[in-house]
């Protein structure tokens, strides 16, 4: 923790990502949700989803996991009491990396054979195989 604590002009305490990553030990558990830093150490045993969930997320960005669960308004209010600061602005882009996705583009003009002929041929082959199978078994 050789890094100096920084505060914004408004008095918000900023934490560097490297410092937050170190807070994943038996003594301390910190995580990031929507760029706010939470100390969930004291809440581990009380967490309704179990303490293991928080342990897995500690030291990193838990925003997606937090939102995927669909926490209640009460849970969100409880979380406010655990905020100890915010992620340093220089580190925000490190956790908000763009997700690479595979995009398939289709031409607007698809040919009729891809939409009708291939499925029709597949149906004809299945029907033919069924007739051959039922004829042989009689």
C-alpha positions in Angstrom: 0.0 0.0 0.0 2.7 2.4 -0.9 0.3 4.6 -2.8 -0.9 7.9 -1.3 -4.5 8.3 -0.6 -6.1 10.8 -2.8 -9.2 12.9 -2.2 -11.3 14.9 -4.7 -12.0 18.6 -4.0 -15.4 17.4 -2.8 -13.8 15.2 -0.2 -14.4 11.8 -1.9 -11.6 9.3 -1.1 -10.2 7.6 -4.2 -8.7 4.2 -4.2 -6.4 2.8 -6.9 -7.3 -0.6 -8.4 -4.0 -2.1 -7.3 -4.9 -1.2 -3.7 -8.4 -2.7 -3.9 -7.0 -5.9 -5.4 -4.9 -6.3 -2.3 -8.0 -6.2 -0.1 -8.9 -9.8 -0.6 -7.6 -11.5 2.5 -8.9 -12.9 5.8 -8.6 -9.5 7.4 -10.2 -7.4 4.7 -12.6 -7.7 1.8 -13.2 -4.8 -0.6 -15.1 -4.8 -3.9 -16.2 -2.4 -6.5 -19.8 -1.8 -7.6 -20.6 1.0 -10.1 -17.1 2.5 -9.4 -17.7 2.8 -5.7 -15.5 0.9 -3.3 -17.2 -1.1 -0.6 -15.6 -2.7 2.5 -17.8 -5.8 3.0 -15.5 -7.4 5.6 -17.9 -7.0 8.5 -20.9 -8.1 6.3 -19.5 -11.5 5.2 -21.4 -13.6 7.8 -24.6 -11.6 7.4 -24.8 -11.8 3.6 -28.0 -13.7 2.6 -26.3 -15.2 -0.4 -23.5 -16.6 1.7 -20.1 -15.2 2.4 -18.5 -17.2 -0.4 -20.2 -15.0 -3.0 -18.5 -11.9 -1.5 -15.1 -13.7 -1.2 -15.2 -14.6 -4.9 -15.9 -11.0 -5.9 -13.5 -9.3 -3.4 -10.6 -7.4 -4.8 -12.3 -6.6 -8.1 -15.4 -5.3 -9.9 -18.6 -6.9 -8.7 -21.0 -4.7 -10.6 -22.2 -7.3 -13.1 -22.7 -10.0 -10.4 -24.5 -7.5 -8.1 -26.9 -6.4 -10.8 -27.5 -10.0 -12.1 -28.8 -11.1 -8.7 -31.4 -8.3 -8.7 -30.8 -6.9 -5.2 -33.7 -5.3 -3.4 -34.0 -1.6 -2.5 -33.3 -2.6 1.1 -30.1 -4.4 0.0 -29.0 -1.3 -2.0 -29.6 0.9 1.1 -27.6 -1.4 3.3 -24.8 -1.3 0.8 -24.6 2.5 1.0 -23.3 2.1 4.6 -20.4 0.1 3.3 -19.1 2.6 0.8 -15.6 3.8 1.8 -14.7 5.7 -1.4 -14.6 5.5 -5.1 -12.4 4.0 -7.7 -9.7 6.4 -8.9 -10.8 8.0 -12.2 -7.6 6.9 -13.9 -8.5 3.2 -13.1 -12.1 3.3 -14.2 -11.3 2.4 -17.8 -9.3 -0.6 -16.6 -12.4 -2.3 -15.2 -14.8 -1.0 -17.9 -13.1 -2.7 -20.8 -15.3 -3.0 -23.9 -16.6 -6.5 -24.2 -15.7 -8.1 -27.5 -18.6 -9.8 -29.2 -18.9 -11.8 -32.3 -21.2 -10.0 -34.6 -22.8 -11.8 -37.5 -24.1 -9.6 -40.2 -26.8 -10.7 -42.7 -27.4 -9.2 -46.0 -30.8 -7.8 -46.4 -31.3 -9.8 -49.5 -31.1 -13.4 -48.4 -31.6 -15.9 -51.1 -34.7 -18.1 -51.1 -32.8 -21.3 -51.1 -31.2 -20.6 -47.7 -34.7 -19.9 -46.2 -36.7 -22.6 -47.9 -34.8 -25.1 -50.0 -32.3 -26.3 -47.3 -35.1 -27.0 -44.7 -37.3 -28.6 -47.3 -34.4 -30.9 -48.4 -33.7 -31.8 -44.8 -37.4 -32.7 -44.2 -37.5 -34.8 -47.4 -34.4 -36.7 -46.3 -35.8 -37.4 -42.9 -39.1 -38.5 -44.4 -37.3 -40.8 -46.8 -35.2 -42.3 -44.1 -38.3 -42.9 -41.9 -40.1 -44.7 -44.7 -37.1 -46.9 -45.4 -36.8 -47.7 -41.7 -40.5 -48.5 -41.3 -40.6 -50.6 -44.5 -37.6 -52.8 -43.4 -39.0 -53.4 -40.0 -42.3 -54.9 -41.3 
